[in-house]
Amino acid sequence: MIWTGLQCLNLFINSVIWNSNVLNVAPVWCDISSKFMIGATVALPAASLCINRRLYHIVSVDAVTKTRAEKLRDVLGDLAIGLGIPVLEMILHYIVQGHRFNIFEEIGCYPATYNTPPAYALVWCWPVAIGVVSAVYCLCTIRELALRRAQFKELLSANRNMSSSRYFRLMGLAAIEVLGTIPIGAYIIYLNVTISPIQSWISWANTHYDFSRVAQYPSVVWHVNHQMAARRNYRLAYTSFAKKVGISTGTMSSGTWGTGTRSKQDMPYNSRPGMPKKHPYSATTSGGSISKDSLPTAAAATDVPIDFNDITLPAFPELTLDVNTARHTPDAPSSR
């Protein structure tokens, strides 16, 4: 509950500050906010792991009562999982942090992760791994309940604040979280692998080149990217359904949908679509602000080809050079 409440507050503050701008008005806050987002992505699965682990220990212990040392050990174990793992994740994220952070209009600060092989082991695989461990605890709990149904009430009597109805509610909550964590985490990894090319790890200096850079994305930019991704997904779903029922897709090709063609966006996903690949020299991410007036409109963002022959250039006076023109000879200096 604490992690969820703080994350909601964090996103609310960001959406208010950057409601209609992408100015880097609070760099220190963005440093804290973006790191907190990284920790929150594993904190929620870790909290579910703590619940499943505690429920398993309730039904699997042989002794009904616990000593004070055992209770303290259980609390320290929950703190190590629910607090230690997110903090460790924040530290490990710095290894693959390509630049300082990103700013999305209407969203706010967002962490930057360089799409390189170490990022999968250090950042994106953690929610899935924690979800798998939590699922194992959940299955073991169900197995223990089936084997010890007669002792279940006696085991719950050792926990003053635990009843059978509350036990099953917690178990259902943790199971739902596991069922959501593993598919979503696996889908995020799939998007990072397929939509953006994975950059090879060259060195620490290469990954952290121009680290102080702040990438800024107005809503007109990332809205178009999301629209094209949605159209591509709708197209794939439609063509898959049409093939199964025997409907011809007509002239629809794999690269067209609606307004034009687009190649795969060069944007890896980090729990949310729209994270760009690192570009050391980028005019739009050099740390300054971006004006909406300098950006293409929605109509211009549909990849309509431009005929450069229709562009009229201004007329300039023709320059002439006459080699026979007499040159100017400077006057000789007068003698005193």
C-alpha positions in Angstrom: 0.0 0.0 0.0 2.8 2.4 0.8 4.6 1.8 -2.5 1.3 2.1 -4.5 0.3 5.3 -2.7 3.7 7.0 -3.1 3.9 6.0 -6.8 0.4 7.4 -7.4 1.4 10.7 -5.7 4.6 10.8 -7.7 2.8 10.5 -11.0 0.2 13.0 -9.9 2.8 15.6 -9.1 4.6 15.0 -12.4 1.4 15.4 -14.4 0.6 18.7 -12.7 4.0 20.2 -13.1 4.5 19.2 -16.8 0.8 19.5 -17.8 1.6 21.7 -20.9 5.4 22.0 -21.1 8.6 20.0 -21.2 10.9 22.5 -19.5 13.4 21.1 -17.1 12.1 23.2 -14.2 12.9 20.7 -11.4 16.0 18.6 -12.2 16.5 17.4 -8.7 12.9 16.3 -8.4 13.2 14.4 -11.7 16.3 12.6 -10.5 14.4 11.4 -7.4 11.1 10.7 -9.3 12.6 8.7 -12.1 14.6 6.5 -9.7 11.5 6.0 -7.6 9.7 4.7 -10.7 12.4 2.1 -11.2 12.1 0.9 -7.6 8.3 0.8 -7.8 8.3 -1.5 -10.8 9.8 -4.3 -8.7 8.3 -3.1 -5.3 4.8 -4.2 -6.2 5.8 -7.8 -7.2 8.1 -7.9 -4.2 5.2 -7.0 -1.9 3.2 -9.8 -3.4 6.1 -12.1 -2.8 6.1 -11.1 0.9 2.4 -11.9 1.2 2.7 -15.3 -0.6 5.8 -16.2 1.5 4.1 -15.3 4.8 1.0 -17.3 3.8 3.1 -20.3 3.0 4.9 -20.1 6.3 1.6 -20.0 8.2 0.3 -23.3 6.7 3.7 -25.1 6.5 5.1 -24.6 10.0 5.0 -27.6 12.4 4.8 -25.5 15.6 1.7 -23.4 16.2 3.5 -20.7 18.3 6.5 -18.7 17.3 9.3 -17.3 19.4 10.2 -13.7 19.5 13.4 -14.4 17.5 11.4 -16.1 14.8 8.9 -13.3 14.5 11.8 -10.8 14.3 13.4 -12.9 11.6 10.2 -12.9 9.6 9.9 -9.1 9.8 13.5 -8.6 8.7 13.0 -11.0 5.8 9.9 -9.1 4.6 11.9 -5.8 4.8 14.7 -7.2 2.9 12.3 -8.3 0.1 9.9 -5.4 0.1 12.4 -2.6 0.6 15.9 -4.1 -0.1 15.1 -5.4 -3.6 13.6 -2.1 -4.9 16.6 -0.1 -3.5 19.0 -2.6 -5.1 17.2 -2.2 -8.4 17.5 1.6 -8.2 21.3 1.2 -7.8 21.7 -1.4 -10.6 19.7 0.8 -13.0 22.5 3.3 -13.0 24.7 0.8 -14.9 22.4 1.0 -18.0 21.2 4.5 -17.5 22.0 6.1 -20.8 21.3 9.7 -19.7 20.0 11.6 -16.8 16.2 11.3 -17.4 13.4 12.0 -19.9 10.6 14.5 -19.7 7.3 13.8 -21.4 4.7 16.5 -21.7 1.5 15.6 -19.8 3.4 12.8 -18.1 6.5 14.3 -16.5 9.8 12.8 -15.5 10.5 9.3 -16.7 13.6 7.1 -16.3 16.0 6.5 -19.2 17.3 3.0 -19.9 19.8 2.2 -22.6 18.5 -0.8 -24.7 21.5 -3.1 -24.2 21.8 -6.7 -23.1 22.8 -5.9 -19.5 19.5 -3.9 -19.2 17.5 -7.1 -19.5 19.3 -8.8 -16.6 19.5 -5.7 -14.4 16.2 -4.0 -15.0 13.5 -5.6 -17.2 13.7 -9.2 -16.0 13.3 -8.5 -12.3 9.5 -8.2 -12.2 9.1 -11.5 -14.1 11.6 -13.3 -11.9 10.0 -12.1 -8.7 6.6 -13.0 -10.1 7.8 -16.6 -10.9 9.1 -17.0 -7.3 5.9 -15.6 -5.9 3.9 -18.0 -8.1 5.9 -20.9 -6.7 5.1 -19.9 -3.2 1.4 -19.6 -4.1 1.3 -23.1 -5.6 3.1 -24.5 -2.5 0.5 -22.8 -0.3 -2.3 -24.4 -2.2 -0.6 -27.8 -1.9 -0.1 -27.4 1.9 -3.7 -26.4 2.3 -4.9 -29.5 0.6 -2.7 -31.7 2.8 -3.4 -29.9 6.1 -7.0 -28.9 5.9 -7.7 -30.4 9.4 -4.9 -28.3 11.0 -5.8 -25.1 9.2 -7.8 -23.5 12.0 -5.2 -24.5 14.6 -2.5 -22.9 12.5 -4.5 -19.6 12.1 -5.0 -19.5 15.9 -1.4 -18.6 16.3 -1.9 -15.4 14.4 -4.2 -13.0 16.3 -5.0 -10.8 13.3 -5.5 -13.6 10.8 -8.9 -15.3 10.1 -9.8 -17.9 7.5 -11.6 -15.3 5.4 -8.8 -12.8 5.6 -6.3 -15.5 4.7 -8.1 -16.4 1.5 -8.6 -12.8 0.6 -4.8 -12.1 0.9 -4.1 -15.2 -1.0 -6.5 -14.2 -3.8 -5.0 -10.7 -3.9 -1.5 -12.0 -4.2 -2.5 -14.6 -6.9 -4.1 -11.9 -9.0 -1.0 -9.7 -8.8 1.1 -12.7 -9.9 -1.2 -13.4 -12.8 -0.8 -9.7 -13.9 3.0 -9.3 -13.3 4.3 -12.2 -15.3 2.4 -11.6 -18.6 2.9 -7.8 -18.5 6.6 -8.1 -17.6 7.1 -10.7 -20.4 5.3 -8.4 -22.9 7.5 -5.5 -22.0 10.6 -7.6 -22.6 9.1 -8.7 -26.0 8.5 -5.0 -27.0 12.0 -4.1 -26.1 13.4 -6.9 -28.2 11.2 -6.5 -31.3 10.5 -2.8 -31.6 13.9 -1.4 -31.1 17.3 -2.9 -32.0 19.4 -4.0 -29.1 22.6 -2.0 -28.9 25.7 -3.9 -28.0 27.5 -3.1 -24.7 30.7 -1.4 -25.7 32.0 0.2 -22.4 30.9 2.1 -19.4 32.1 5.3 -21.0 30.1 4.7 -24.1 26.9 3.9 -22.2 27.2 7.0 -20.0 28.3 9.3 -22.8 26.7 12.8 -22.4 25.1 11.5 -19.2 23.8 15.0 -18.2 21.6 15.2 -21.2 17.8 15.5 -20.6 15.5 14.2 -23.4 12.4 16.3 -23.8 9.3 15.1 -25.7 6.3 17.3 -26.3 2.9 15.5 -26.5 2.6 16.0 -30.2 5.7 13.7 -30.6 4.9 10.8 -28.3 1.2 10.9 -29.2 2.0 10.2 -32.8 4.3 7.3 -31.8 1.6 5.8 -29.7 -1.0 6.2 -32.5 1.2 4.4 -35.0 2.0 1.6 -32.5 -1.8 1.2 -31.9 -2.5 1.1 -35.6 0.1 -1.5 -36.1 -1.3 -3.7 -33.4 -4.8 -3.3 -34.7 -3.6 -4.2 -38.2 -1.9 -7.4 -36.9 -5.0 -8.4 -35.0 -7.2 -7.8 -38.0 -5.0 -9.7 -40.4 -4.7 -12.6 -38.0 -8.5 -12.8 -37.5 -9.1 -12.4 -41.3 -6.8 -15.3 -42.1 -8.6 -17.6 -39.6 -12.0 -16.9 -41.0 -10.9 -16.8 -44.6 -11.5 -13.1 -45.3 -9.2 -11.4 -47.8 -7.3 -8.3 -46.5 -7.3 -6.7 -50.0 -4.5 -4.4 -50.7 -3.5 -4.0 -47.1 0.2 -4.6 -46.8 2.2 -5.3 -43.7 3.6 -1.9 -43.7 0.6 0.3 -44.3 -2.4 1.2 -42.3 -4.6 4.3 -42.7 -2.6 7.3 -43.4 0.8 6.0 -44.6 3.8 3.8 -43.9 6.1 3.7 -41.0 9.1 1.6 -40.1 9.5 0.2 -36.6 9.9 2.9 -34.1 13.4 3.1 -32.6 12.1 3.2 -29.1 12.6 0.6 -26.4 10.0 0.1 -23.8 10.6 0.5 -20.1 7.3 -0.3 -18.3 5.8 2.4 -20.6 6.1 2.8 -24.4 8.1 5.7 -25.8 11.6 5.5 -24.4 14.0 6.6 -27.2 17.4 5.1 -28.1 20.4 7.0 -26.9 21.6 9.6 -29.4 24.7 11.5 -28.2 24.1 14.4 -30.6 20.5 15.3 -30.8 19.1 18.7 -31.5 15.9 17.9 -29.6 17.6 16.5 -26.5 20.4 18.9 -26.0 19.0 20.1 -22.7 17.1 23.1 -24.0 13.4 23.5 -24.4 11.4 22.7 -27.4 8.7 25.0 -28.8 5.5 23.6 -30.2 5.7 26.1 -33.0 8.9 24.4 -34.3 7.3 21.0 -34.4 5.4 19.5 -37.3 1.6 19.5 -37.0 -0.5 16.3 -36.8 -1.3 16.6 -40.4 2.4 16.8 -41.3 3.2 13.8 -39.2 1.4 11.3 -41.5 4.5 10.6 -43.6 3.0 12.2 -46.8 5.8 12.4 -49.4 7.0 15.9 -50.3 7.6 16.9 -53.9 10.7 19.1 -53.8 10.1 20.2 -57.3 7.1 22.2 -56.2 9.1 24.3 -53.8 9.8 27.8 -55.2 13.1 29.4 -54.2 13.5 33.2 -54.0 15.2 34.9 -56.9 18.7 36.3 -56.2 20.6 38.9 -58.3 23.0 37.3 -60.8 26.6 38.1 -60.0 28.9 39.1 -62.9 32.6 39.5 -63.1 34.3 41.6 -65.8 38.0 40.9 -66.0 38.6 44.0 -68.2 37.5 46.4 -65.6 40.3 48.7 -64.5 41.5 48.0 -61.0 41.6 50.8 -58.5 45.1 51.9 -57.7 45.6 53.5 -54.3 47.2 56.9 -54.2 50.8 57.2 -53.3 51.4 58.6 -49.8 52.3 62.2 -49.8 55.8 63.2 -48.6 56.2 65.5 -45.8 
